[in-house]
Every structure is written in C-alpha cells, then in structure tokens.
Amino acid sequence: MKQYNWATLGCGVIANELANALSKQGRTLYSVANRTHEKAVSFAQKYGINKVYKCIDDVFTDPDVDIIYISTPHNTHIRYLKKALANGKHVLCEKSITLNINELNEAVLLSQKNNVILAEAMTIYHMPIYKELNKIIADDKLGRLNLIQVNFGSYKDYDMSNRFFNRNLAGGALLDIGVYSLSLIRWFFTESADQILSQVKYAPTGVDEQVGILLTNPSSEMATVTLSLHSKQPKRATISFDKAYIEIFEYPRGMQAAIIYTDDGHKEIIDAGDTNDALFYEITDMEKAVNSSDPKEIEDLMHCQYTYDVMKIMSDIRTDWGMKYPEEE
C-alpha cells in the first residue's frame, strides 16, 4: 500500500501523538501548519519535519500533501475543512468534527464533490477492543441489545477562561466529552436514536457543564449518558444484552472489557489493542480508506455515517436547549 504524506494543522497534544504514531512506522510527518509560526517551527524541529508553512493556508494548496490531520479548536474546523476539501485533500479531523449538523452537511458535500475522504478522528471507531466486541456480538452469543449506560466525568478547574468553559472556543461537556459517549452508543446501537430527552446544567459562561441524556432508537434499544466537566466519574460503559452484559473500562481508549453472562455469572475477559497506540490505529484505518475505491470498505473503516448520526443528535439536543455558540448566532 502506498505511503501517504500527512500534514498536521495544529501543534497541540494530539499533533504530538500523531507524530509519535507515525514514528512507530519509521515515518515522519511531511509538514506542519499552525496559527503561530514559531510553534510550528519548534514542533518541526522536535520531530524532524522538513516542511513548515509560513502561511497556514499554504498547507491546503501544497500538491505533495495527501492527508491533513486537523487538531485545532473545534469551532475553527469548518473554516479549515472547507479549504482542505476544496483543494482535494483527504481530512482526518479531531472531534467534534464540526459545531453542528449544518456545518457537517456543508463539509460532506464538499468532500463528495472533490472525491476525497472526510472522517472524524474518533478513537472508538478504530480501537481493536470495540472491533473484537462487535465480532462477539455478531455471533449472537449475547442475544439482543437492550440498554447501554455510559458515564464520562472530568474534573476541570472552575476557571471560566479555560477552554472547556469558554463559549468563544465552543466549550461545554457535550461537544468535548459527550461526543465520545454518543459515539460509543452509536457503535453498539443497531440503528441511530430517534427519540432523545436531555437535561442540562449551565456553567456561568453559558456553556453546558453537566448533562444527562436518554436515547431510544426504533429497535427499542435504550441508552443513558451522564456527563460532567466539574465532577470526576469513571470512564465506564455497560452494554446490556439478553444473555450477558459487557463492561468496558477507561473508554474511549479502552483495551479491556469484561463479559458477564446472565445464566451463571461467569466472566470472560477480552483484551485487545493498546491505549498508547490509539493514533496509530486511526491513521492506519485512514490510509487503508484513502487507498480504497470501494465505498463500503471506506465506510467500514471510517464509520462516517456514525459521525453524522452523532452530530445530528448533538445538534438536536442543543437546539432543544436553545444553546448557541457565537458562530451560530
């Protein structure tokens, strides 16, 4: 398979993980772009990257760039997505891929028009543990799916200038951590939710600090989500079937799950993958997708429909709340 030239747009934590993931394959990033040129230069020196753009927009027109990984704040994504896709670049974009479903619709149309792949860097869709669990579920060992319970609570300092609480940086629990919970639910649901109820507690800045969500799909599968930016919870998911339930620990980058069988209570431990290789799994699937001409194979690798379904749910929830970011007003 061809090796592709990756460019990073952004120099934060995820960009560092991307550089390290490529280094495990004996590769380096082709180029780096950042709003602050000095940071891009420093990043390039750290990882032996040969090309740094003085103007951030030059990454979109560089003919040697195959795939751009966008890891800037998510309220900037649509601006960069439009430029990248219009110039025929494949894009792997950090979550949340856009602010809302309207932005995602615009980006999807551009990707289709220019025959390139647009995918969200949602680690759940690429970690081996989730793929392994899906094989077990497909064998009907566990029976019908009934209920999913998901917790995700982070303790962030109650600093309203912090990006997590900053409305101008699209802060809030739903887009920052809720996207993981909803993506996990969508992974196991047989179809997307069509009935959604939610409650929200706002931070003083007007972004969602704490959220509860109840979802049901046409197959009567149900899920509950509890999110908080100021109250630590275990990152744990429980997926309940007729014959057993699954516990996943430390999602989204999980690497172990337990299956507890209903009839006799015996436990089966499933180990797959490595938390530290999360970005490696993402870029591997992305390159396979870019190398493919089969739409089904591409979807099976990148799960773009799941990304769409989750963004639609998050947009509907915020519409119900009446909560908008400055870009949406």
JOCORFEN-V283666 format. One record per backbone hydrogen bond with DSSP energy under -1.0 kcal/mol. NH is the residue of the N-H (numbers start at 0). CO is the residue of the C=O. If there is no record, write none. Layout:
NH;CO
NH;CO
This chain:
6;66
7;30
8;68
9;32
15;11
16;12
17;13
18;14
19;15
20;16
21;17
22;18
23;19
24;21
25;22
26;21
29;5
30;5
31;50
32;7
39;35
40;36
41;37
42;38
43;39
44;40
45;41
46;42
48;43
52;31
57;54
58;55
59;56
64;61
65;4
66;4
67;89
68;6
69;91
70;8
75;72
79;75
80;76
81;77
82;78
83;79
84;80
85;81
86;82
87;84
88;83
89;65
90;116
91;67
92;118
93;69
103;99
104;100
105;101
106;102
107;103
108;104
109;105
110;106
111;107
112;108
113;109
115;110
118;90
120;92
121;119
124;121
125;122
126;122
130;126
131;127
132;128
133;129
134;130
135;131
136;132
137;133
138;134
139;136
140;135
145;239
146;239
147;221
148;237
149;223
150;235
151;225
153;227
155;228
158;156
161;158
164;161
168;165
169;166
170;165
171;163
172;207
175;171
176;172
177;172
180;176
181;177
182;178
183;179
184;180
185;181
186;182
187;183
188;184
193;215
194;215
196;213
198;211
200;209
202;206
205;202
208;200
209;200
210;226
211;198
212;224
213;196
214;222
215;194
216;220
219;216
221;145
222;214
223;147
224;212
225;149
226;210
227;151
228;208
230;153
232;152
235;233
236;247
237;148
238;245
239;146
240;243
241;143
242;141
244;259
245;238
246;257
247;236
248;255
249;234
250;234
256;269
257;246
258;267
259;244
260;265
261;242
264;260
267;258
269;256
271;254
276;273
277;274
280;276
281;277
282;278
283;279
284;280
285;281
286;282
287;283
288;284
289;285
290;286
297;293
298;294
299;295
300;296
301;297
302;298
306;302
307;303
308;304
309;305
310;306
311;307
312;308
313;309
314;310
315;311
316;312
317;313
318;314
319;315
320;316
321;317
322;317
327;324
328;325
